[in-house]
Amino acid sequence: MAADLATILETVTVTQLLTPTGKALGEKILERGKQVAGKAVAYLAAVGRQPQDVAEKLLVPMALGAGLESDPILVEKWAALLANAADPTQRVLVRPGFVETLRQLTPVDAKILALIYQEAEIDFTNLTNLQLVWTSQFREALELTHEELLISIEELVRLKLCDANFLRFTKMLDDTQQAKAINSVYHTIYGATFLAAVTPPAS
C-alpha cells in the first residue's frame, strides 16, 4: 500500500511540476505522502492486520490530500483514514466523500469536532439517538475567540459533520434556554461515521 501511494504521488506531482520550484514542492508532497502511508501501515500493524489494496477512487484523492497536509493533527487523520480504507476487516466504512471532507478541515475544526462527539458520548450501535451538545464551553478549552468558534461550528454544519440546533429558530421565554440552544449542536450519522473513519483502527 505504501508503495502504491508513493507511486501515485510521484506520478501526479513530480512529473507534472516541471519548474525547479514546482519540483521541490512535488518532492515535499511525495515525502509527506510516504510518511502518511507509513503511519497507516503502522496503525494496522498495531492491531495485527496487514493492509489490503485500496480502490483507486479512494487511493488517488487520498494520496493528494495527504501529500498536501503539513499539520500534525490532520496528518494523523489522513493516516487513520488510509488505514481504515486498507483494513482487510473493513470494520469502518470509508466513503469517497470523507476525503473531500477531511481536505476542508482546519486543525481547529478537527479539535472542535472531536469535542462535540466526546461530549455527546456517541453510541455507535445506535446512531439515531441524537444528543444535544453545548459548544460555548469549547472557547476556553481551545483558547478561541467567540468568532473563531462560531466560524468553525458553521463550517462543521456546512460539511454535515454536526447539525445546528433547530431550537435556535424557536422563540423561547427562558433566556438561559435560548442562549443554550443558540450555542449548541447535534451530532449527525455522517459526522459519527466520518470521525470513526479518521480514527486509527481498533482491534
C-alpha positions, -999 to +999 in steps of 0.1 A: +000+000+000+028+024+009+045+017-024+012+023-043+006+056-026+042+068-033+039+058-069+007+078-074+021+108-057+053+107-078+033+104-110+008+131-102+031+156-086+068+154-095+064+146-132+038+174-137+055+202-118+083+210-142+098+242-128+126+240-101+101+254-076+074+230-087+097+200-085+107+210-049+071+212-040+063+179-056+091+162-037+078+177-004+043+164-012+058+130-021+077+128+012+046+138+032+026+111+014+051+085+022+050+095+059+012+092+059+014+058+042+040+046+068+017+057+097-012+039+081+007+007+078+018+011+115-017+017+126-028-016+110+003-035+123-006-023+159-039-042+157-023-072+139-035-066+104-018-063+070-031-036+045-052-047+016-054-029-018-074+003-018-096+012-048-081+039-070-113+060-065-102+064-028-064+060-031-057+087-056-075+116-039-063+103-005-027+104-018-030+140-030-048+152+002-023+135+024+006+149+005-007+184+007-012+183+045+015+195+069-004+200+102+004+171+126-032+168+138-046+164+103-017+142+091-028+117+118-063+118+105-052+112+069-031+082+081-061+068+100-084+073+070-060+054+048-055+027+074-093+022+076-096+021+038-069-005+037-081-026+067-089-061+054-117-064+081-134-033+068-148-026+103-152+011+095-169+025+064-147+048+043-168+068+019-152+087-010-168+119+003-147+116+035-116+125+015-131+159+005-145+165+039-111+159+056-094+181+030-115+210+040-110+208+078-086+231+097-069+218+129-093+239+150-123+224+132-109+189+139-104+197+176-140+211+179-154+181+161-136+157+185-150+176+214-186+176+201-186+138+198-167+133+230-193+154+248-221+136+231-207+102+242-219+086+209-232+051+210-221+038+176-245+009+179-274+034+180-266+064+159-302+076+157-302+086+193-294+123+189-278+142+217-275+179+222-240+194+229-234+228+243-205+243+224-198+276+242-176+258+267-152+249+239-140+286+237-120+284+269-108+248+263-093+257+229-085+293+237-107+306+208-125+339+203-163+337+200-160+345+163-134+317+157-157+292+175-188+302+155-169+301+122-157+266+129-191+254+140-207+268+109-181+250+088-188+217+105-225+222+100-219+230+063-199+198+060-228+179+077-204+168+105-229+182+130-263+198+128-274+232+140-298+231+169-333+237+154-343+254+186-323+285+177-352+293+154-378+289+182-387+318+204-383+307+240-393+326+271-363+314+292-332+334+283-309+307+296-325+280+274-324+303+244-287+310+249-280+273+253-300+265+221-281+291+200-247+277+213-255+240+207-254+214+180-265+178+175-243+151+161-251+135+127-247+100+115-224+113+088-203+131+114-201+100+136-191+077+108-165+103+095-150+105+129-147+068+131-130+067+097-103+093+107-096+074+140-070+047+140-083+011+135-092-007+167-085-044+175 
